[in-house]
Amino acid sequence: MDNEEWTPVTFEQCDHIAGPFYHGTKSVLKPGDELVPGYGSNFQETRVSNNIYFTALLDTAAWGAELATALAGSDERGHIYIVESLGPFEDDPNVTNKRFPGNPTRSYRTREPLRVIGEVEGWEGHSPEVLQQMLDHLTQRREQGLDVIED
């Protein structure tokens, strides 16, 4: 995505972003459930998350589901849910303008609830080798003190 095409998404200006939206997780949820901030992070053991994270891309949600289960020490597949934001949201600052200009992963965060609409069945995950590379990369960043989450 060219940075000139990207319009920042802020709490005040998020209406131009259309779903569907997805949330990848290790948790088992059902339609009507609401995800709210204030619970433990999937990515840092002792961190309580002030935001709920979601994406408009299925592949990004797959990473969320796979990493959440792997980091929890589970061999389970994880789940991807179709969600709707019940309030304003913004670009996820942990990925926006980091490695690439703009928000190519179409990742967002909100302090308001996300409501589960349904579950994505039969989604394609990453190969075990690619997943292990990502886990190794996260371990390396943690060892270097670079696993900072702006929450």
GIHUHU-V363888 format. One record per pair of residues at least 24 apart in sequence whose C-alpha atoms are under 7 Angstrom apart, sorted by the first residue. I is the first residue (numbers start at 1). GAP is how many residues later the second one is. D is the distance in whole Angstrom. If there is no record, write none. Layout:
I|GAP|D + I|GAP|D
This chain:
1|103|6 + 2|99|7 + 3|98|5 + 3|99|5 + 6|96|6 + 8|83|7 + 9|81|5 + 9|82|5 + 10|79|6 + 10|80|4 + 10|81|7 + 11|77|5 + 11|78|5 + 11|79|5 + 14|74|7 + 14|75|6 + 14|76|7 + 19|37|6 + 20|36|6 + 20|62|7 + 21|33|7 + 21|34|5 + 21|35|5 + 21|61|6 + 21|62|5 + 21|63|6 + 22|32|6 + 22|33|5 + 22|34|6 + 22|36|7 + 22|39|6 + 22|58|6 + 22|59|5 + 22|60|5 + 22|61|6 + 23|31|5 + 23|32|7 + 23|38|6 + 23|57|6 + 23|58|5 + 23|59|7 + 23|60|7 + 24|37|4 + 24|38|6 + 24|40|5 + 24|41|4 + 24|55|6 + 24|56|4 + 24|57|6 + 25|39|6 + 25|40|4 + 25|43|6 + 25|53|6 + 25|54|5 + 25|55|6 + 26|39|6 + 26|42|6 + 26|43|5 + 26|52|5 + 26|53|6 + 27|52|7 + 30|86|7 + 30|88|7 + 31|85|5 + 31|86|5 + 31|87|5 + 32|83|6 + 32|84|5 + 32|85|6 + 33|82|6 + 33|83|5 + 34|79|6 + 34|80|5 + 34|81|4 + 34|82|6 + 35|78|5 + 35|79|5 + 35|80|6 + 36|76|7 + 36|77|5 + 36|78|7 + 37|74|6 + 42|26|5 + 43|25|7 + 49|102|7 + 50|61|7 + 50|101|6 + 51|58|6 + 51|59|5 + 51|60|5 + 51|100|7 + 52|57|5 + 52|58|5 + 52|59|6 + 53|55|6 + 53|56|4 + 53|57|7 + 54|53|6 + 54|54|5 + 54|55|6 + 55|51|5 + 55|52|4 + 55|53|6 + 56|50|6 + 56|51|7 + 57|48|7 + 57|49|6 + 60|45|6 + 62|63|6 + 80|39|6 + 80|40|6 + 81|35|6 + 81|37|6 + 81|38|4 + 81|39|6 + 82|34|6 + 82|35|5 + 82|36|5 + 82|37|6 + 82|38|7 + 83|31|6 + 83|32|5 + 83|33|5 + 83|34|5 + 84|30|5 + 84|31|5 + 84|32|7 + 84|33|7 + 85|28|6 + 85|29|5 + 85|30|7 + 86|26|6 + 86|27|6 + 86|28|6 + 86|29|7 + 87|25|5 + 93|57|7 + 94|55|6 + 94|56|6
